[in-house]
Amino acid sequence: MSEPKDIYKFRMMSINSLSSISSSKIWFSSKKNLNDPFEGYMNVVAPKNEGEKVAQYIDLGKSIVQKQSGLAPAQVERVIMERYLSSPVEFMDFVESSISEHERSLIEYQEKLGIFSTSSDIPGNLQTQVANMLMWSHYGDEFKGFCIKYDHRKLYESLQQLNSGVKFAWCKVNYIKTPHSVSFLDSLSDDTLDFLKSIQYKHEQWGYECEIRVVANETGLFSYSPEAITGVYIGEKMPEEQKELLITVVSKTLPNCDIFSVSMAKNTTEYAIQINKI
């Protein structure tokens, strides 16, 4: 996965959005507070028939007993087969109970994650994400808000350096027509990767976002280096007094940061965004 050079955060004008600049801190939200109703949804492919279910449950039983007892694989095989053959119903109930407990722990882990959603540039488009009219409409308060441009590497590395004890990762969101699918066994593996991959997929209707997510192992406000901000873009419909306030905050906090105005281009045969340095 190639690393993006620049990422963008569209904001409404508010105390929180100004504070994010002046304090050099960003909020990592929980999954449940994101705006996609299908956030984290995945399709677990169930066993095709009873025979396949029994085979998979026996494999799961082996894994459970192996971890609990530390027995050699051959001994685990013997214990599980004896247990299944002596009471198939009891054995299946035992595995079902373990499955439920495991699923609860995975869900709880995912709910604790903090997510900072940004956008990358549009693949194959020479214009930057700042020219994305849908992003301005949906996240930039209909051109009354602003957009922060970050150097992705500086942001990510500074988050790691300035927030001791917090683990960070980043991922690109993939846009698909049908829900992300995992096999029944993979969904219950101790490796939570497949389960957590569900937050890397969204329906293709969200594709205009070109989303890049920075993920933390907890929610909250985390510090970053102000040098990570390389530009601030102000929507043309922002009221003048708010624009003056934003420019003052940016100029004081980030004296070397470029500030731009973003407007709809006039007298052109195309729908276009005009960007001018202030």
C-alpha positions as CSV (number, residue, x, y, z in Angstrom):
1,M,0.0,0.0,0.0
2,S,1.6,3.3,-1.1
3,E,1.7,6.1,1.4
4,P,-0.1,9.3,0.4
5,K,2.0,12.5,0.5
6,D,-0.9,14.8,1.5
7,I,-4.1,14.2,3.4
8,Y,-7.0,16.6,4.0
9,K,-9.5,17.2,6.8
10,F,-12.6,19.2,5.9
11,R,-14.0,21.1,8.9
12,M,-17.0,23.2,9.9
13,M,-16.0,26.5,11.6
14,S,-16.3,25.8,15.4
15,I,-14.5,26.1,18.7
16,N,-13.4,22.5,18.3
17,S,-12.0,22.9,14.8
18,L,-10.1,26.1,15.8
19,S,-8.8,24.4,18.9
20,S,-7.5,21.5,16.8
21,I,-5.2,24.0,15.1
22,S,-4.3,26.2,18.1
23,S,-3.6,23.3,20.5
24,S,-2.1,21.0,17.9
25,K,-4.4,18.2,19.0
26,I,-6.8,16.1,17.0
27,W,-9.8,14.0,18.1
28,F,-9.9,10.3,17.4
29,S,-13.6,9.3,17.4
30,S,-15.1,5.9,18.2
31,K,-16.6,3.8,15.3
32,K,-20.1,4.4,16.5
33,N,-19.8,8.1,16.1
34,L,-18.8,8.0,12.4
35,N,-21.5,8.9,9.8
36,D,-21.7,5.6,7.8
37,P,-24.6,3.5,9.2
38,F,-22.8,0.4,7.9
39,E,-19.5,1.2,9.6
40,G,-17.5,-1.9,10.4
41,Y,-20.2,-4.2,8.8
42,M,-18.9,-7.5,7.5
43,N,-20.4,-10.7,6.1
44,V,-19.4,-13.9,7.9
45,V,-19.6,-16.8,5.5
46,A,-21.4,-19.6,7.5
47,P,-20.7,-23.3,7.0
48,K,-22.5,-24.7,3.9
49,N,-24.0,-27.7,5.7
50,E,-24.0,-29.6,9.0
51,G,-21.0,-31.7,8.0
52,E,-18.9,-28.7,7.3
53,K,-20.1,-27.0,10.5
54,V,-19.0,-30.1,12.6
55,A,-15.6,-30.2,10.9
56,Q,-15.1,-26.5,11.6
57,Y,-16.3,-26.8,15.2
58,I,-13.8,-29.6,15.7
59,D,-11.0,-27.5,14.4
60,L,-12.1,-24.6,16.7
61,G,-12.2,-27.1,19.6
62,K,-8.7,-28.1,18.9
63,S,-7.5,-24.5,18.9
64,I,-9.3,-23.8,22.2
65,V,-8.0,-26.9,24.0
66,Q,-4.5,-26.3,22.6
67,K,-4.4,-22.8,24.2
68,Q,-5.9,-23.9,27.4
69,S,-3.8,-27.0,28.0
70,G,-0.6,-26.6,26.1
71,L,-0.8,-30.3,25.0
72,A,1.0,-31.6,21.9
73,P,-1.2,-31.5,18.7
74,A,-1.5,-35.3,18.6
75,Q,-2.8,-35.3,22.2
76,V,-5.2,-32.4,21.4
77,E,-6.6,-34.3,18.5
78,R,-7.3,-37.4,20.7
79,V,-8.9,-35.3,23.4
80,I,-11.2,-33.5,21.1
81,M,-12.3,-36.5,19.1
82,E,-13.1,-38.4,22.3
83,R,-15.0,-35.5,23.6
84,Y,-17.0,-35.1,20.4
85,L,-17.8,-38.8,20.0
86,S,-18.8,-39.2,23.7
87,S,-21.4,-36.3,23.5
88,P,-21.7,-34.4,20.2
89,V,-24.4,-32.1,21.5
90,E,-22.4,-31.1,24.6
91,F,-19.3,-30.6,22.5
92,M,-21.1,-28.3,20.0
93,D,-22.5,-26.3,22.9
94,F,-19.0,-25.9,24.4
95,V,-17.7,-24.5,21.1
96,E,-20.8,-22.3,20.7
97,S,-20.2,-20.8,24.1
98,S,-16.5,-20.1,23.2
99,I,-17.5,-18.5,19.9
100,S,-19.9,-16.1,21.7
101,E,-17.3,-15.1,24.2
102,H,-14.7,-14.6,21.5
103,E,-17.0,-12.5,19.3
104,R,-17.9,-10.2,22.3
105,S,-14.2,-9.6,23.0
106,L,-13.5,-8.7,19.4
107,I,-16.5,-6.3,19.2
108,E,-15.4,-4.7,22.5
109,Y,-11.9,-4.2,21.1
110,Q,-13.1,-2.6,17.9
111,E,-15.4,-0.3,19.8
112,K,-12.4,1.0,21.8
113,L,-10.5,2.1,18.7
114,G,-10.2,5.8,17.8
115,I,-10.4,6.8,14.2
116,F,-9.3,10.1,12.6
117,S,-10.8,10.2,9.1
118,T,-9.1,12.2,6.3
119,S,-9.0,12.2,2.5
120,S,-6.2,11.7,0.1
121,D,-5.9,13.2,-3.4
122,I,-8.2,11.8,-6.1
123,P,-6.4,9.1,-8.0
124,G,-5.8,10.0,-11.7
125,N,-7.0,13.6,-11.1
126,L,-4.5,16.4,-11.4
127,Q,-6.6,18.6,-9.1
128,T,-6.1,18.1,-5.3
129,Q,-8.8,16.9,-3.0
130,V,-9.4,20.6,-2.2
131,A,-11.2,20.8,-5.5
132,N,-13.7,18.1,-4.5
133,M,-17.1,19.9,-4.5
134,L,-18.8,17.0,-2.7
135,M,-16.3,17.1,0.2
136,W,-16.9,20.8,0.6
137,S,-20.6,20.3,0.5
138,H,-20.8,17.3,2.9
139,Y,-17.9,18.1,5.3
140,G,-16.9,21.7,4.7
141,D,-20.2,23.1,5.7
142,E,-21.3,23.9,2.1
143,F,-18.2,26.1,1.5
144,K,-18.7,27.9,4.8
145,G,-16.0,25.8,6.5
146,F,-12.3,25.1,5.8
147,C,-9.9,22.4,4.9
148,I,-6.6,21.5,6.6
149,K,-3.9,20.0,4.5
150,Y,-1.5,17.7,6.4
151,D,1.8,16.1,5.4
152,H,0.8,12.5,6.0
153,R,4.2,11.2,7.1
154,K,4.8,14.2,9.5
155,L,1.4,13.8,11.0
156,Y,1.7,10.1,11.5
157,E,5.2,10.1,12.9
158,S,4.5,13.0,15.3
159,L,1.4,11.2,16.6
160,Q,3.6,8.2,17.4
161,Q,6.3,10.4,19.0
162,L,4.1,12.7,21.1
163,N,1.6,10.3,22.5
164,S,3.4,7.8,24.7
165,G,1.6,4.5,25.3
166,V,-0.8,4.9,22.4
167,K,-0.5,2.7,19.3
168,F,-1.3,4.1,15.9
169,A,-1.7,2.6,12.4
170,W,-3.1,4.0,9.2
171,C,-5.0,2.5,6.3
172,K,-6.7,3.3,3.0
173,V,-10.4,2.7,2.8
174,N,-11.5,0.4,0.0
175,Y,-14.8,0.9,-1.8
176,I,-16.9,-2.1,-2.7
177,K,-20.3,-3.1,-3.9
178,T,-21.0,-5.9,-1.4
179,P,-19.9,-6.2,2.3
180,H,-16.4,-7.4,3.2
181,S,-16.6,-11.1,3.7
182,V,-14.6,-13.4,6.0
183,S,-14.9,-17.1,6.4
184,F,-16.4,-18.5,9.6
185,L,-13.1,-19.8,10.9
186,D,-11.2,-16.6,10.1
187,S,-13.8,-14.5,11.9
188,L,-13.0,-16.4,15.1
189,S,-9.3,-16.5,14.7
190,D,-7.1,-15.1,17.5
191,D,-5.6,-12.9,14.8
192,T,-8.0,-10.0,14.8
193,L,-6.7,-8.7,11.4
194,D,-9.7,-10.0,9.4
195,F,-12.1,-8.7,11.9
196,L,-10.5,-5.3,12.0
197,K,-10.3,-5.1,8.2
198,S,-14.0,-4.4,8.3
199,I,-13.2,-0.8,9.1
200,Q,-11.2,-0.6,5.9
201,Y,-14.2,-1.2,3.7
202,K,-17.1,1.0,2.7
203,H,-19.8,1.0,0.0
204,E,-18.7,2.4,-3.3
205,Q,-21.1,5.3,-2.9
206,W,-18.5,6.8,-0.5
207,G,-15.7,6.5,-3.0
208,Y,-15.6,10.3,-3.6
209,E,-14.0,10.6,-0.1
210,C,-10.7,8.8,-1.1
211,E,-10.5,8.2,2.7
212,I,-7.3,7.6,4.6
213,R,-7.8,6.6,8.3
214,V,-5.4,7.0,11.1
215,V,-6.4,4.5,13.8
216,A,-5.4,4.5,17.5
217,N,-6.0,1.8,20.1
218,E,-8.2,4.2,22.1
219,T,-10.3,7.3,21.5
220,G,-9.4,10.8,22.6
221,L,-7.4,13.9,21.9
222,F,-3.9,13.3,20.7
223,S,-1.0,15.7,20.1
224,Y,0.7,16.2,16.7
225,S,3.4,18.4,15.4
226,P,2.1,21.8,14.0
227,E,4.7,21.3,11.2
228,A,2.4,18.6,9.9
229,I,0.0,21.2,8.6
230,T,1.1,22.5,5.3
231,G,-1.9,24.5,4.2
232,V,-5.3,25.8,5.2
233,Y,-8.1,26.4,2.6
234,I,-11.0,28.7,3.4
235,G,-14.4,28.2,1.7
236,E,-15.7,31.3,0.0
237,K,-19.0,31.3,1.9
238,M,-17.4,31.6,5.3
239,P,-18.6,34.8,7.0
240,E,-16.0,37.5,7.0
241,E,-15.7,37.8,10.8
242,Q,-15.1,34.0,11.0
243,K,-12.6,34.2,8.2
244,E,-10.6,36.9,10.0
245,L,-10.6,34.8,13.2
246,L,-9.4,31.7,11.4
247,I,-6.6,33.6,9.6
248,T,-5.5,35.1,12.9
249,V,-5.4,31.7,14.6
250,V,-3.5,30.1,11.7
251,S,-1.1,32.9,11.4
252,K,-0.3,33.0,15.1
253,T,0.0,29.2,15.5
254,L,1.5,28.3,12.1
255,P,3.4,31.4,10.9
256,N,4.9,29.5,7.9
257,C,1.6,27.9,6.8
258,D,0.1,29.0,3.5
259,I,-3.6,30.1,3.6
260,F,-5.8,29.9,0.5
261,S,-9.3,31.0,-0.5
262,V,-11.4,28.4,-2.3
263,S,-14.2,29.6,-4.6
264,M,-16.3,28.5,-7.5
265,A,-14.7,29.5,-10.8
266,K,-16.7,32.0,-12.8
267,N,-16.9,32.6,-16.6
268,T,-15.8,29.1,-17.5
269,T,-17.3,26.4,-19.6
270,E,-16.6,23.8,-16.9
271,Y,-17.5,23.2,-13.3
272,A,-14.3,24.2,-11.6
273,I,-12.8,25.3,-8.2
274,Q,-10.6,28.3,-8.0
275,I,-7.8,28.4,-5.4
276,N,-6.0,31.6,-4.6
277,K,-3.3,32.3,-2.0
278,I,-4.3,34.9,0.7
